[in-house]
């Protein structure tokens, strides 16, 4: 894998510079797969704007973390 691809993949796992936490970052933090996280979130029938990302410090992010930790 090229160095650029390695860096790009690593950046996906961390919090983005624009104050957003991705599902992939949450899954990594909670030591579950992104697929398992999406399955849990879909089962909870949460509303979303099309992206699996939430603003840092938002109440919604706290709710998502609790849901995924179960």
N, C-alpha and C positions, 0 to 999 in steps of 0.2 A: 504494500500500500504506500502510496506517495506521502511525503511529509505534509502536503497541503490537505489531503483527504484525512490524515490522522488529526490534524489541527481542527478541521471542520467538524469531524465527528466528536471530538472532545468538547468543542464549544456548544454543541447541542445539549450535552448532559449538564452543563452548568447554567446558572441563571443568566439570562440575556441582559445586555447592557441597558435595554430600555425598560427595566423594572418588571419583567415578566418571567414567571416560572413555568416551564413546559412540563407536560406530562412525563416526558422522558426523564427529566431531572427529578421529579417526584418519585417515579418508579425506582430510579437509582438510589435515591435517598432512603427509601423504604425497603430496599432490597427485594423488589418484585419485578416481574417483567412488564414492559409497557403494555403488552397484550392483556395481561391479567388486570392491569389498572383500567384499561379501556372497558373491559368486560364488566368490572364492578361499577364503573361510572354509568355505563349504558343501562345496567340493571336498576340503578337508582333513579333513572329517568330525569337527570338534571338538564336544565336548559343551558345551552351554550351558544356562542356566536359562530360556531363552525371550527374554531381552533381549540386544541387541547392545551390552553395556556391561560394563566391567571396572573393578575397584578400582585406584586409583592406586597404583603401586609394586608391584603383584602380579606374581608370576612368569608368570602366565597372560597378562597384558598385554604383558610383554616378548616372550613367544612369539608373540603375535598381531602385534605390530609387526614382528618379523622375518619372519613369514610374508607379511605384506602388502607388505613392502619388496622381496620377490623379484620 
